[in-house]
Amino acid sequence: MKNIKLLSIVVPSYNSQNYLRRCLDTVVQGGQDVEVIVVDDGSTDSTAEIAREYCGRFPGIVRLEQKKNGGHGSAVNRGLEVATGTYFKVVDSDDWLDILDYMSVLSLLRSIGSVDLLITNYVYEYSYNGKHKVMRYSNVFPQGKVISWDSMHRFRFDQLMLMHSMFYRTELLRQCGIKLPEHTFYVDNLVAYQPLPYVKTLIYLDCSPYHYLIGRAGQSVNTQVIIKQIDQQIKVTRMMIETFDVFNDIECVNLRRYMLFYLSMMVANSVTHIYIAEDKGLSCKADELWDAIRQRDEKLYTELRRSFVNSCICFGRKISPRIISQGLNLIKHIYKFS
């Protein structure tokens, strides 16, 4: 009988030769409980050769999937298609895991039987100054206890459950039918949002296995990159909005409140970068986004529009786009998210 792995770790990789080894050196430490699926997304460098090297060094643990270039979402889709582990995790090829906290995660997953979602902290690693910041959820969830969304507390302004903090049950992801768009940035938000209503049991472990590198040249969270790719940011935001009728499909009040918060932050992120670009060719895109939300759901439009962050953006726009830009820089300085 084929041995079922505890955890599938998918490593989407495109021209990752400069940092893939660091990532793989950490994820293979899970041993035979883990399968590491390196998805080479049409790389033109030595990514595939490095992956093959690790396949040889860690047989039964590392495997290579190669495909035509389709972007990060396409690589995650392939990983989910072939994953055999009970649980599923995406680790980007320029990120890595802390070994001790990774071992704590595996120990918990072995002991709890089955839950739909494990949530952990994660760490921002700033390449430009060598500093880091831990994003914790100890104020939101009880530690080490299987709960439902009813036991979740409120999130702070600087908190969202991101893909980096989430270990899903693999079959739940398949059951919810998640399919990420190709050649699109910011799809990690879909992974962190779309499966949530399908999650009935979850557990929080107060450790920080995932280290998320910030500041690499050309990274998608860079302000100028977001402005350049604003159509993709808007596309993902609209996909999230269209996934559910939040007011009628989501029964749990706590979960509905969190999902509205997430949507408000996605819209705010989109319109903020449109306004600070001060580009007449882009300025209409914010109004188009708001109009699309209003046409879909008047109640949702009103809720998102009056949220604290979007109310501040609307007020700032009336005065000067420079105020919005200064506000964004202040938020980044306070919360260290880029």
DALIN-V112252 format. One record per helix or strand of 3 or more residues. SS is the DSSP state (A for helix, B for strand). FROM is the first residue (numbers start at 1). LEN is the number of residues. Records with the same first field share a line. If there is no record, write none. Layout:
SS: FROM-LEN + FROM-LEN
This chain:
B: 7-7 + 34-8 + 62-6 + 87-4 + 117-10 + 132-4 + 166-4 + 202-13
A: 20-14 + 47-11 + 72-11 + 99-13 + 149-3 + 163-3 + 170-6 + 188-6 + 196-3 + 223-6 + 230-14 + 246-4 + 253-25 + 280-17 + 298-8 + 308-12 + 321-15
